[in-house]
Amino acid sequence: MLSIEPIFIIGAGLMGKGIALDLALRGCHVMITDDDKEVLTHASRHIAELFHSLEELDYPFPEGVSDADPIERISIKDDCREAARADLVIEAISEDLEAKQRLYARLVPTLKPGAVLATNTSSLALEELRKGLRRPKILLGTHFFNPPPLMPLVETFAGEGGDPARLARVNDFLRSIGKEPVEVRRPLRGLIANRLQFALLREAIALVEAGVAGPEDVDRVVRFSFGRRLAALGPFANADLGGLHTYLRIFRYLLPAWGDGKEPELLTRLVANGHLGAASGRGFLNWRQKNLEDLTRRRDGILADLLRRDQERPMEKECS
């Protein structure tokens, strides 16, 4: 694990507690505080309850990390004073621009020169959060997903005016503890994951509103079809395996239903150049650099495991 400790977390709500436990499970020493003293009072108990729920799931500890009680690696602090000795400070308070700005104005002058201040925001622009801030370059984004111990992804971003060296250090640290950082290379409202999942939700709502199917059936379509493949491979790898010429034909057929009449230029260009996916060696991805047999075996293993879980523990019908 790269040295970027201790870590100080501000905000002991749902995400703050989850991030603290996630990092502690991966061998990090973490301090956490909250301005709401009632929230802070119950933080230790809530973190312990979350840890015990993970134990019931037989949580896989990262390789090389002791399975000793990670609660011992989490310290509850009454205020932010000890953030001054932290290498990494993660802000996980509510999505309130002015509250975050007030916190940063108070906090940043106390941080040591090499420290990183990282916000867990998924919706507020760093450029807005940095306004009026001394040492604005130290503020970066590290967007964890709920529940953090079970969700490997962290979207990281520096925005315009952030310090790329600090961001690289944070990415290296996250990789060293087994997380999956993905750098958002340019400012983007909603980042990557929310843009994708809300695009799907928007289309799902449109189908229900049009009377095509009910919410329960739309959920079943996702869970029992492409949602399973997405657990193993992302949308670009899935498209390459299906053949981009086929995907382009389907796009062209569906365009009138979406109303804008625009086909994706990248997909059109790839097909025109004969880059049809895995079968041709190149599509969205370069398949010459990948072992296709191993990748499809991994995908099929995940699909088979999900099928076994369905048979062993059938999920109750969704609420109606």
C-alpha positions as CSV (number, residue, x, y, z in Angstrom):
1,M,0.0,0.0,0.0
2,L,1.3,3.5,-0.9
3,S,1.9,5.8,2.0
4,I,-0.9,8.3,2.1
5,E,-1.9,8.1,5.8
6,P,-3.4,9.0,8.1
7,I,-6.7,9.7,6.3
8,F,-9.2,12.1,7.8
9,I,-12.9,12.0,6.8
10,I,-15.3,14.8,7.5
11,G,-18.9,13.8,7.6
12,A,-20.1,10.7,9.5
13,G,-23.3,10.2,7.5
14,L,-24.1,7.2,5.3
15,M,-21.2,7.7,2.8
16,G,-18.6,9.0,5.4
17,K,-19.1,6.0,7.6
18,G,-19.0,3.6,4.6
19,I,-15.8,5.2,3.2
20,A,-14.2,5.0,6.6
21,L,-14.9,1.3,6.9
22,D,-14.0,0.6,3.3
23,L,-10.5,2.1,3.9
24,A,-10.1,0.4,7.2
25,L,-11.0,-3.0,5.7
26,R,-8.1,-2.3,3.2
27,G,-5.6,-1.7,6.0
28,C,-5.8,2.1,6.3
29,H,-5.8,4.1,9.5
30,V,-8.7,6.5,9.4
31,M,-10.1,9.4,11.5
32,I,-13.6,10.6,11.1
33,T,-15.6,13.5,12.5
34,D,-18.9,15.3,12.0
35,D,-20.3,18.7,13.1
36,D,-23.5,17.0,14.2
37,K,-22.5,15.6,17.6
38,E,-25.6,13.3,17.7
39,V,-24.5,11.7,14.4
40,L,-20.9,11.4,15.7
41,T,-22.1,9.8,18.9
42,H,-23.7,6.9,17.0
43,A,-21.0,6.6,14.3
44,S,-19.0,3.9,16.0
45,R,-22.1,1.7,16.6
46,H,-23.3,2.2,13.0
47,I,-19.8,1.4,11.6
48,A,-19.7,-1.8,13.7
49,E,-23.1,-2.8,12.5
50,L,-22.0,-2.4,8.9
51,F,-18.9,-4.4,9.5
52,H,-20.9,-7.3,11.0
53,S,-23.2,-7.3,8.1
54,L,-20.2,-7.7,5.8
55,E,-18.9,-10.5,8.0
56,E,-22.2,-12.3,7.4
57,L,-21.5,-12.0,3.6
58,D,-18.0,-13.5,4.1
59,Y,-16.4,-10.3,3.0
60,P,-13.2,-11.0,1.0
61,F,-10.4,-9.1,2.6
62,P,-7.9,-7.7,0.1
63,E,-4.7,-9.8,-0.3
64,G,-2.1,-9.0,2.3
65,V,-4.5,-7.2,4.7
66,S,-5.2,-8.7,8.1
67,D,-8.7,-9.7,8.8
68,A,-8.4,-8.4,12.4
69,D,-11.3,-6.2,13.4
70,P,-10.9,-3.1,11.2
71,I,-12.9,-1.1,13.7
72,E,-9.7,-0.7,15.6
73,R,-8.3,1.2,12.6
74,I,-11.0,3.9,12.8
75,S,-10.8,6.8,15.3
76,I,-13.8,9.1,16.1
77,K,-12.7,12.7,16.5
78,D,-14.6,15.6,18.1
79,D,-13.5,18.2,15.5
80,C,-11.2,18.8,12.5
81,R,-8.1,19.7,14.3
82,E,-6.3,16.5,13.6
83,A,-6.9,16.9,9.9
84,A,-3.8,19.1,10.0
85,R,-1.6,16.0,10.1
86,A,-3.5,14.0,7.5
87,D,-2.1,13.2,4.0
88,L,-5.6,12.8,2.6
89,V,-8.7,14.6,3.9
90,I,-12.0,13.3,2.4
91,E,-15.1,15.6,2.7
92,A,-18.3,13.7,2.7
93,I,-20.9,16.2,4.0
94,S,-24.2,17.0,2.4
95,E,-24.4,18.2,-1.2
96,D,-24.6,21.9,-0.1
97,L,-22.3,24.2,-2.1
98,E,-22.2,27.0,0.6
99,A,-21.7,24.5,3.4
100,K,-18.8,22.9,1.6
101,Q,-17.2,26.2,0.8
102,R,-17.4,27.3,4.4
103,L,-15.8,24.1,5.5
104,Y,-12.9,24.4,3.0
105,A,-12.3,28.1,4.0
106,R,-11.9,27.0,7.6
107,L,-10.0,23.8,6.9
108,V,-7.5,24.5,4.0
109,P,-5.2,26.9,5.9
110,T,-4.6,24.2,8.6
111,L,-3.6,21.5,6.1
112,K,0.0,20.6,5.6
113,P,1.7,21.5,2.3
114,G,1.5,18.1,0.6
115,A,-2.0,17.2,1.7
116,V,-4.9,16.4,-0.6
117,L,-8.4,17.6,0.1
118,A,-10.9,15.4,-1.7
119,T,-14.6,15.9,-2.0
120,N,-17.0,13.0,-2.4
121,T,-19.4,15.1,-4.5
122,S,-21.1,13.6,-7.5
123,S,-23.0,16.7,-8.6
124,L,-21.1,19.9,-7.7
125,A,-18.4,21.4,-9.9
126,L,-14.9,21.7,-8.5
127,E,-14.7,25.1,-10.1
128,E,-17.6,26.3,-8.0
129,L,-16.3,24.6,-4.9
130,R,-12.9,26.2,-5.3
131,K,-14.1,29.8,-5.5
132,G,-12.4,32.1,-3.1
133,L,-10.3,29.2,-1.7
134,R,-6.7,29.6,-0.7
135,R,-4.5,26.9,-2.3
136,P,-7.4,25.8,-4.7
137,K,-5.2,23.2,-6.5
138,I,-5.3,20.9,-3.5
139,L,-9.1,20.3,-3.9
140,L,-9.8,17.2,-6.0
141,G,-12.8,14.9,-6.4
142,T,-13.0,11.3,-5.2
143,H,-16.5,10.0,-5.7
144,F,-17.1,6.7,-3.9
145,F,-20.2,4.6,-4.5
146,N,-22.6,3.2,-1.9
147,P,-22.0,0.8,-0.2
148,P,-18.3,1.7,-0.5
149,P,-16.9,-1.6,0.9
150,L,-18.7,-3.5,-1.8
151,M,-18.3,-1.1,-4.7
152,P,-14.7,-0.9,-6.1
153,L,-15.2,2.1,-8.3
154,V,-14.0,5.6,-7.3
155,E,-14.5,8.4,-9.9
156,T,-11.5,10.8,-9.5
157,F,-11.2,14.2,-11.0
158,A,-9.2,17.4,-10.8
159,G,-11.4,19.7,-12.9
160,E,-9.9,22.9,-14.3
161,G,-7.1,24.1,-12.2
162,G,-6.5,21.0,-10.1
163,D,-3.1,19.6,-9.4
164,P,-2.5,16.6,-11.7
165,A,0.4,15.3,-9.5
166,R,-1.9,15.1,-6.5
167,L,-4.5,13.4,-8.6
168,A,-2.0,10.8,-9.8
169,R,-0.9,10.2,-6.3
170,V,-4.5,9.6,-5.1
171,N,-5.1,7.3,-8.1
172,D,-2.0,5.3,-7.3
173,F,-3.0,5.0,-3.7
174,L,-6.5,3.8,-4.5
175,R,-5.1,1.2,-6.9
176,S,-2.7,0.1,-4.2
177,I,-5.5,-0.7,-1.8
178,G,-7.6,-2.6,-4.4
179,K,-10.0,0.1,-5.4
180,E,-10.8,0.9,-9.1
181,P,-10.1,4.6,-9.7
182,V,-11.4,6.0,-13.1
183,E,-10.2,9.5,-13.9
184,V,-12.8,11.9,-15.3
185,R,-10.6,13.8,-17.7
186,R,-12.7,16.9,-18.2
187,P,-15.4,18.7,-16.2
188,L,-18.7,16.9,-16.7
189,R,-22.0,17.4,-14.8
190,G,-22.9,14.1,-13.2
191,L,-19.5,12.5,-13.9
192,I,-19.6,9.1,-15.8
193,A,-21.5,6.6,-13.7
194,N,-24.5,8.9,-13.0
195,R,-24.7,9.9,-16.6
196,L,-24.9,6.3,-17.6
197,Q,-27.3,5.1,-15.0
198,F,-29.7,8.0,-15.3
199,A,-29.7,7.6,-19.1
200,L,-30.9,4.1,-18.6
201,L,-33.5,5.2,-15.9
202,R,-34.8,7.9,-18.3
203,E,-35.5,5.3,-21.0
204,A,-37.0,2.9,-18.5
205,I,-39.4,5.6,-17.3
206,A,-40.3,6.4,-20.9
207,L,-41.2,2.7,-21.5
208,V,-43.4,2.6,-18.5
209,E,-45.1,5.9,-19.3
210,A,-45.7,4.6,-22.9
211,G,-47.5,1.5,-21.5
212,V,-44.9,-0.9,-22.9
213,A,-44.4,-2.7,-19.6
214,G,-44.7,-2.1,-15.9
215,P,-41.8,-1.1,-13.6
216,E,-41.4,-4.7,-12.3
217,D,-41.1,-6.1,-15.8
218,V,-38.6,-3.5,-16.9
219,D,-36.5,-4.3,-13.9
220,R,-36.7,-8.0,-14.8
221,V,-35.6,-7.3,-18.4
222,V,-32.5,-5.5,-17.1
223,R,-31.7,-8.0,-14.4
224,F,-32.1,-11.2,-16.5
225,S,-30.5,-9.9,-19.7
226,F,-27.8,-7.3,-20.5
227,G,-27.6,-6.3,-16.8
228,R,-25.9,-9.7,-16.2
229,R,-23.4,-9.2,-19.0
230,L,-22.6,-5.7,-17.6
231,A,-21.6,-7.4,-14.3
232,A,-18.7,-9.0,-16.3
233,L,-18.0,-6.6,-19.2
234,G,-18.7,-3.0,-19.9
235,P,-20.9,-1.7,-22.8
236,F,-17.9,-1.3,-25.2
237,A,-16.6,-4.8,-24.7
238,N,-20.1,-6.2,-25.0
239,A,-20.6,-4.3,-28.2
240,D,-17.3,-5.5,-29.6
241,L,-18.3,-9.1,-28.8
242,G,-21.6,-8.7,-30.5
243,G,-20.1,-7.1,-33.7
244,L,-20.2,-3.4,-34.3
245,H,-21.8,-3.7,-37.8
246,T,-24.7,-5.4,-36.1
247,Y,-24.9,-2.7,-33.4
248,L,-24.8,0.0,-36.1
249,R,-27.8,-1.5,-37.9
250,I,-29.7,-1.6,-34.6
251,F,-28.8,2.0,-33.8
252,R,-30.1,3.1,-37.2
253,Y,-33.3,1.2,-36.7
254,L,-33.9,2.7,-33.3
255,L,-33.0,6.3,-34.1
256,P,-36.5,7.4,-35.0
257,A,-37.7,6.2,-31.6
258,W,-35.2,8.5,-29.8
259,G,-36.2,11.5,-31.8
260,D,-32.9,13.2,-32.5
261,G,-32.0,11.3,-35.6
262,K,-28.2,11.2,-34.9
263,E,-26.3,8.1,-35.1
264,P,-23.1,7.9,-33.0
265,E,-20.2,9.1,-35.2
266,L,-17.6,7.0,-33.5
267,L,-19.5,3.8,-34.1
268,T,-20.1,4.7,-37.8
269,R,-16.4,5.5,-38.3
270,L,-15.2,2.2,-36.8
271,V,-17.5,0.1,-39.0
272,A,-16.6,2.1,-42.1
273,N,-12.9,1.3,-41.4
274,G,-13.6,-2.4,-40.9
275,H,-13.2,-2.4,-37.1
276,L,-16.1,-4.6,-36.3
277,G,-15.2,-5.7,-32.8
278,A,-13.6,-8.8,-31.3
279,A,-13.9,-10.8,-34.5
280,S,-11.9,-8.4,-36.5
281,G,-9.3,-7.8,-33.7
282,R,-10.4,-4.2,-33.1
283,G,-13.6,-2.3,-32.3
284,F,-14.0,0.1,-29.5
285,L,-11.2,-1.8,-27.8
286,N,-8.0,-3.3,-29.3
287,W,-8.6,-7.1,-29.0
288,R,-5.1,-8.0,-30.1
289,Q,-4.0,-6.9,-26.7
290,K,-6.6,-9.0,-24.9
291,N,-7.1,-12.7,-24.4
292,L,-10.5,-13.2,-25.8
293,E,-10.9,-16.7,-24.6
294,D,-10.0,-15.8,-21.0
295,L,-12.3,-12.8,-21.1
296,T,-15.3,-14.7,-22.4
297,R,-14.6,-17.5,-19.8
298,R,-14.7,-14.9,-17.1
299,R,-17.9,-13.4,-18.4
300,D,-19.6,-16.8,-18.6
301,G,-18.4,-17.7,-15.1
302,I,-20.1,-14.7,-13.7
303,L,-23.3,-15.4,-15.6
304,A,-23.3,-19.0,-14.4
305,D,-22.7,-17.9,-10.8
306,L,-25.6,-15.5,-11.0
307,L,-27.8,-18.3,-12.4
308,R,-26.8,-20.6,-9.6
309,R,-27.7,-17.9,-7.1
310,D,-31.1,-17.5,-8.7
311,Q,-31.8,-21.2,-8.3
312,E,-30.5,-21.5,-4.8
313,R,-32.0,-18.3,-3.4
314,P,-34.8,-17.1,-5.7
315,M,-35.4,-13.4,-5.3
316,E,-38.9,-12.4,-4.1
317,K,-41.1,-10.7,-6.6
318,E,-40.5,-6.9,-6.5
319,C,-43.0,-4.7,-4.7
320,S,-46.1,-3.9,-6.7
